[in-house]
Amino acid sequence: MSTPPVTTEPTDEQLSVIRRPVDSHTLLIAPAGTGKTFTVVRRIEHLLAEGLAPDEILTLSFSRAAVAELAKRTTGQTHLVDVRTFDAWALDLLRNTYSDEEWGHWSFDERIAEATAALAQGDTEYYTHRIRHVLLDEVQDLVGARQDMVRALLTALNCGFTVVGDPAQAVYRFQQRPDRTEGDVFTWLRDAYADDLEETALSRDFRARKPREPGLVTCGVELRATTIGEETLRSVRHRFLDLLCVGTVGDIAGGLAYQGGTSAVLCRDNGQVLQISAALHDAGVTHRVQGRAGEAGLPGWVADLFRHDGRTIDEDTFRAGTGAVDSALAWASLRGAARAGSNRVDLDRLRDALASGRHRLPPDPAAEPVVSVSSMHRAKGLEYDHVFILESPRRDHHDALDEARLLYMAMTRSREDVFRLEPIASNGPLHVKRCKANGRWGRYHFRRHRGRYGLAIEPGDVSTDLPAGTAGFTDDPGELQLYLARQVRPGDSVTLERADSEPADDLPVPMYVVRHDGRLIGVVSTAFREALSAYLFDRAAPRTDARWPHTITDCRVEDVETVFGSAAAGRRFGLGAHGAWRAPRLTGLTWFQWEDGDTADE
């Protein structure tokens, strides 16, 4: 997100937006690093000062990263303003409008479409009648159903709005259906509100600590134009190729953590992210892989809250019994979700809010990693002191405009320096590509069609239905919870081993257990077993004599998170009455090991 100005005083450009009347219609074009989030927060402060109540301001953004940054910047009464992603708000609208439907089972796009229809039909007045001003952030990435919902929302409410975005950073238009052509939000706003739309563009770059290369600045201006020529697209590519190339990721790994500030390696796709992450682990570099929006789990200390016997918990007990790095920030967030009395939190309500996903804890700024690895798309809205952009040996982008915007966005993530990295070296006849059967990244052989060498581990691949030690293998669940809390750390290596026992279900795929430093800490989920079968057999049902890897290596602990299961299971195994416990969250692009030591194609 944008870094606020060094001074707390807004510029004249920002003031022209901040002080607009409550019922005004404002479009703010905010290029990378120009203090967008600072402006939005000050705009909220002004609306409150003009007499609006916090629940009369609706603030929506495209990504959880942007929402978290907005929530982190708000203080006092401003913190009471609800900030949501478009998807989360649509779900809440549907639950309050049509409460008899189980909306959690619907897909994101289906829920967005139903919310759009509800707004158009006038069914949402009970839920939306108090809204007097709408703030919409990152609107350049709204396509398809989400763009339709925004149009329906602004039309239905007929209230003031502040819409913020940057056409030059529209990097999610690939999500648009190939059979649908549509304009962008900016064009629609200019047409629909032609008589009273106030449009402002921010120009001062607060992110860059030294001036951007003039050619890159020019590219940004040209990418915001209504018509974009081929010369602009070539110019962005030339700006990227002109960056200083510092070699391979192996050449820079030793110094990444010692540059001062934060560093990020940005890749074209998540297959490259997994390979770069493996190389950094091999070099002993502690880092974090940037997950997709909404994937971040709850920190492990949340499970400790629900080990208390009472129905509520006070702040002193919370601070004494949890490992939250910023306990004040965490406590304020918990209170916002389940306030009980003067200074207590209701555990039943908190459990429901966290388990359902209606409430997400803000990321702890003290836990920000020194080194991050991310796809360019997932770096949208983020910033780092030093950025290294990985060159791709393939030109996967069929749309030259999409590629130009993606490169421009990546090159503007840096505060200090931006460099180019050489492509990942080929691994003999092996390559990494996305599996058509399950959408995951996997290792394949260029010539041997049946060659399968390893599959990506994803969030959700460790079973959380029951506490570790109570299914698949036997151990004391309480002791294992302590082990997960005290001994298992992000970046630790784990292996998946084929279990001797048969699975309890009818899925003809063996069970795998998760081993950490000699101790079993979990079992894989059904989702992983289904993905493994689809990867090895291309959606076909596995044969009765099918071979399965004996051991799966190169898995890493991403984090130890809090998960929720049945309250009965929690009580049965002595883990409290709310069904909350710790579980490992894994990542990595694995390698398969076979029982006889052979590789898959041999």
Salt bridges, closest charged atoms under 4 A:
GLU45 OE1 - ARG42 NE 3.08
ASP55 OD2 - ARG130 NE 2.86
GLU56 OE2 - ARG130 NH2 3.81
GLU56 OE1 - ARG132 NH1 3.97
GLU69 OE1 - LYS72 NZ 3.20
GLU69 OE2 - ARG73 NH2 2.97
ASP82 OD2 - ARG84 NE 2.62
ASP87 OD1 - ARG146 NE 2.94
ASP92 OD2 - ARG84 NH2 3.07
ASP109 OD1 - ARG146 NH1 2.78
ASP137 OD1 - LYS36 NZ 3.10
GLU138 OE2 - LYS36 NZ 2.64
GLU138 OE1 - LYS380 NZ 2.64
ASP148 OD1 - ARG180 NH2 2.76
ASP166 OD1 - ARG224 NE 2.53
ASP179 OD1 - ARG177 NE 2.98
GLU182 OE1 - ARG180 NE 2.69
ASP196 OD2 - HIS25 ND1 3.06
GLU198 OE1 - ARG20 NH1 3.78
GLU199 OE2 - ARG190 NH2 2.78
ASP205 OD2 - ARG212 NE 3.06
GLU213 OE1 - ARG239 NE 3.31
GLU231 OE1 - ARG234 NH2 2.88
ASP242 OD2 - ARG239 NH2 3.33
ASP269 OD2 - ARG394 NH2 3.27
GLU295 OE2 - ARG292 NH1 2.28
ASP304 OD1 - ARG582 NH1 2.98
ASP314 OD2 - ARG344 NH1 3.58
GLU315 OE2 - ARG319 NH2 2.85
ASP348 OD2 - ARG311 NE 3.45
ASP348 OD1 - HIS578 NE2 3.12
GLU383 OE1 - ARG207 NE 2.75
GLU383 OE2 - ARG415 NE 2.96
ASP385 OD1 - ARG209 NH1 2.63
ASP385 OD1 - ARG415 NH1 3.17
GLU391 OE2 - ARG237 NH2 3.06
ASP396 OD1 - ARG394 NE 3.39
GLU403 OE2 - ARG237 NH1 3.77
GLU403 OE2 - ARG268 NH1 3.56
GLU403 OE1 - ARG395 NH2 2.99
GLU416 OE2 - ARG209 NH1 3.29
ASP417 OD1 - LYS210 NZ 2.79
ASP417 OD2 - HIS386 ND1 3.21
GLU458 OE1 - ARG440 NE 3.75
ASP461 OD2 - ARG440 NH1 2.60
ASP475 OD2 - ARG519 NH2 3.23
ASP492 OD2 - HIS516 NE2 2.88
GLU497 OE2 - ARG515 NE 2.86
ASP505 OD2 - ARG529 NH1 2.77
ASP538 OD2 - ARG450 NH1 2.93
ASP538 OD1 - ARG452 NH2 3.16
ASP545 OD1 - ARG543 NE 3.13
GLU558 OE2 - ARG585 NE 2.62
GLU561 OE1 - ARG585 NH1 3.08
GLU595 OE1 - ARG498 NH2 3.31
ASP596 OD1 - ARG547 NH2 3.44
ASP601 OD2 - ARG448 NH1 2.27
